[in-house]
Amino acid sequence: MNQEISIIKYLKENNYEEVVRFFESEMKRDDKNIQIKLKLSLLLLTPNIDDYIGSVEILNEIIKIDPYNPQATLLMGYIEDIYQGEISSTCLELINNSIKNSSISDGYIKYLLLIKSFFYRNTNKNQYFVLLLESLKYAPIFSYNYYLLYQIYYKQKDFVNALEMISKSISNISHIFKQSEFVDPTDFDKFIKEKISGTQISLVNYQSMLEHKENMIKKMH
């Protein structure tokens, strides 16, 4: 407990080097501690460090220990999509294997299915669209899937459906971060709620979405 308090203290002070040293020492003590590895891989993605290559290396270590680890697979898919602009066929195979070997109760399948759709964003836009539509069934409380569909409908000048999607996306947001609010960058569940489901977002992004909706309403009048 004291270690956790110290970590939070260092994070609040932006003393990330100390937190990295702590996680690295824990990994030396227990090289198969997946949760510590996961926390470090998340920390390396923060703007203060911005070392996605180092994060990927740690995720590969996790996958060697647990080939079907849904958390490592989700994070790998996110990194490839954001930092490389597309999800590789190798990562798609990881995602499919994690889906096959995950149970509904673990709560990660809906995230894996959504991030799987990103593979087709550049390679098969029709399949991408179909998978996003399917995501409304298994992840109706997400926000990001509705937002992505809003973008597609908007480009198609289908403003009726675009307005419906952006409205649903906004209504599914469960938390808006205040500028002064501390968010633990090593908390995996908070990370995927912000980066994958989109149900927790910054005030700036929330205001941007409201502007999108207002623009849609203007276009329809």
N, C-alpha and C positions, 0 to 999 in steps of 0.2 A: 504493500500500500504506500509506504514512504517513497519507494522508487517511482510509482505512478505519479505521486504528487510532485516529485522533483521534475519528472519529464514534462508535465503540464506547465510547471513554472518556467522551465527553459523554453518551451514552445511559445508561451505568452511573451517572453522576453526576446523572441526571435533568435535565441541562442541554439540554432539548429546543429551546429558542430558538436556541441555537448551531447545532444540527443543521438546523433549519428554514432558517436563514440560509444555511448551506452548500448545501443542496439548491436553494434559490431562486437562488443565484448560479450554480450549475451549469446550471440551466434557462435563465437569461439567456444563458449562454455557448453552450448548445446546446439550442434550444427544441424539438428533436425527439427528445431523449433520453428514450425511453419508460421505461427502467428507473429513472432518477432520479425521474421523475414518479410512477411507481408507488410508490417508496419514500416519497416525501413524502405521497402520498395515504394510505398505511398509517399513517405517523407521526401524521397529523392525527386518526386514529381513536382514538389512545391516550387513556386517562382524563386524562392530564396536559394534553391539548389539547382533545379532544372537539369537533372541528369537522368533522362529517360533511358539512356543506354545502360547505365548502372542499375536502374530499376528492372529492366528486362533481364539482365544477368541474374538478378536475385530471383525473379519469377521463374526462370529456367531451372534454378536450384530447387525451388518448391515443386515444380512439375516432375523433376527427377525423383523426388521423395514420394509425391502423390500425383500420378499422371492425370487424374481426373479431378483435381482440385478446382472447384467452380470459382473460387475467389481469384486465384492466380490466372485462370483462363479469362475471366471477365476483365481483369486489369490488363492482361496482354492484348485483348481485343481492343480495349479503349485506347491503349498507347499506340497501336498500329494505326487505328483510325484517325486519331488526332495528330500524331507526330509524323506519320508516314503517308497519310492521306488515303489509305486503303488497308483492308484486312487481307492478309496473305492466305493462300490456300492451306498452308501449314497451320495457321492459326484457326482457320475454319474447321479443320479436322479436329483440333483440340476442343473447339466449341461443341462440335457434334458429339465427340466422345464424352465430354462432361455432361451434356444433356442426357445421353443414354445412361450414364452412371449416376445421375442425381435423382433424388426422390423429390416428389412434389413438396413434401414437408420442409425441405431445407430452405425453401424460399428463393432460391437463386435461378430456377429454371426460367422464370419469366424474364429475368434480366439477360440470361444467355440467349434466349430466343430473339429478344429485341436486338441485341448486339450482332447476332448472326445475320440479321437483315442488312446490316451495314456493308457486308461483304459484296452485296449485289448493287450497291449504290452507283458504282461506276461501270460495272460489267453487264448488268441486266436490270434496267430501270423498271421493266414490267414486274419482274420477280420481287424487286425491292418494294414496289408499291403494294403488291399482293401480301407480302410478309408484314408490312406495316399495318395493313388493314386487319390481318389476323391478330396482330398484337393488341388490338382493341378488345378482343375477346378474352385473352389470357392476362392482359395487363390494363384493364379499364381504368385503373386509378393512377396510372402513370400520366405524366404531362408531356414528356419529350416526344413520344410517339405521335401524339396529336399535333404537336408543333411541326414535326417533320411532314406530316400529311398536309398541314396548312400550307407549307412551302410548295408542295407539289401542286395542290389545287390552285394556289395563287399564280404559279407559272403557267398553268393551263387556262387562266382567266376564269376559273370556276369559282366566282366570288361567294356564291351561296354556301358551298361546302367549305371553302376556305374560312369564312366567318364562323361556321359551326366548329371547325377544328381548333381555331385559335381561342374561341370562347371556352371550349372544353379543356384545352391545355391550361388556360389561366385558372379555371375553377378547380383543377386538380392539384394546384400548388398548395402544399400544406404548411410551408414555412418560408418566410422571407427573412434573410439574414440582415440584421442591422449592421451599419458600418463599423460600429464599435464591438460587435459581437465576436467572441472568440469561438473559432471552429477548430477542433482538433484535426490536423491534417493526416493523422495516422489512424483515424477512425474509419474503418472500411465501410460500414453501413451508411454513415453519413456521406461518404465519398460517392457511393453508387446512387444514393438518393439525389445528390446534386448533379453528378456527371452523366448518369445513365437514365434514371427514371425522370429526372428533372422536377421532382416534387418539392425540392428545397433549393431555392435560388437566391441570388443577391438582389438587393433593392434595385440596382441599376438594370439588371436583366428583366426584372419584373416590370419596371416602368417602360422598358423597350417593348415588351409584349403588349402592354396596354396601348402603346402608340400604334402598334401593328393592327390591333383590333379597331381602334378609332379610324385608322385609314381605310380599313375594310368597310366599315359602316358608311363612310363618306363616298366610297366608290359605288355603293349600292343605292345611293340617292341622287 
